[in-house]
Amino acid sequence: MRLVDAQVHIWGADTPARPWPPDGAATAHRAVPVTAGETLAVLDAAGVHRAVLVPPSWEGDRNDLAWAAAAQHPDRLAVMGRIPLTGPAQAGPLARWRDRPGSLGVRLTLHRDPWRTLFLAGDLDWFWTAANAVALPVMVYAPGLSTALGEVARRFPDLRLIVDHLAAPVDARCPEAFAHLTDLIALARHPRVAVKATALPCHSRLPFPFSDLHAPLERVFDAFGPRRVFWGSDWTRLPCSYRENVELFTEALPFLSAADLFWVMGEAILEWLDWPAGPSWPKLRPVVGRPGRPGGPR
């Protein structure tokens, strides 16, 4: 099985030559920056083949380090980059966004103002229109905004949307973390909406195997199916080991069959983001393992 982590961060130090926004230090996962080399070592230790780099919000709208890392490790790393949401003048680069090697799409964070208010007021319609016009995949972290995202999906039915972290609020734990799960599941009616099952141990009140996450995950999986649920880590803020975050899916969820895991653990996000195999990409083996529910993949 080929494993692809749907979200990891790397970042540099806050320096005069490369300053962060004023509130950046308060939201960073840790004080010491994380390099591509450290991230690849974490992936290698758990047998994970690839990862999607998501430039963190605490650096501002910067993509330089992520793009450089993807250029250096093209068969291991690719980027869902950031774009300033300051107005329609920013739409121009989207038409050429994927021309840069390793650049797969855009990631928005709408959980804080002013972006949350702009989104709810319809002032980001220029972005949805531009991304839709060039079939650019969009990851969006928008806790409490699933109903509004459903309206975006309705108006732009060809736009590939990925809802991050199952839309769980950043500091919430079970069961409060999934209080709005019904709204998220309603998005499954839109065939171009998928979800990232990332950073989930952060929302558990229990140690591995995080049994309070199992029922919400099963509801999400039943709604979206294996080709629209993407495993990942956001490893720099995990309260557990990276391997435990892998094994939550590969070992602890009996409702996922081996065929389901084939998609959830990597193949589905590669397909969704059009990230092709490279020369060192491992050959596929026949899918074998625990049977899961009758009927195999859904």
Number of C-alpha atoms within 10 A of each C-alpha: 21 18 22 27 25 24 24 24 23 19 22 15 15 16 8 7 7 11 13 19 13 10 11 15 15 10 12 17 17 11 11 10 14 17 15 21 12 12 17 17 12 16 21 12 10 16 15 21 20 23 25 28 29 24 26 23 19 19 22 17 17 19 20 12 16 27 23 15 20 21 18 13 16 15 19 22 24 25 28 25 25 20 17 13 19 13 12 15 11 14 18 11 11 20 14 11 18 17 10 11 13 26 24 23 22 22 24 22 17 19 19 11 10 10 17 16 14 15 19 13 10 11 15 18 15 16 20 17 17 19 23 19 14 15 15 22 22 22 23 21 23 23 23 19 18 22 15 15 21 20 12 17 21 15 12 17 15 19 24 22 27 23 26 25 26 28 25 28 19 14 9 15 19 17 13 13 22 22 15 18 19 14 18 24 18 15 23 20 13 16 15 19 23 26 27 26 25 25 25 24 26 24 24 21 15 14 12 16 18 18 16 18 22 18 11 19 20 16 14 23 23 14 18 22 18 24 23 23 29 29 26 27 26 22 22 16 15 18 16 13 14 17 15 20 25 20 15 18 21 18 12 16 18 15 18 23 22 20 20 22 26 23 25 27 26 25 19 22 25 17 13 18 17 12 16 9 12 10 6 9 13 11 8 9 8 8 13 11 10 14 16 17 11 8 8 12 18 12
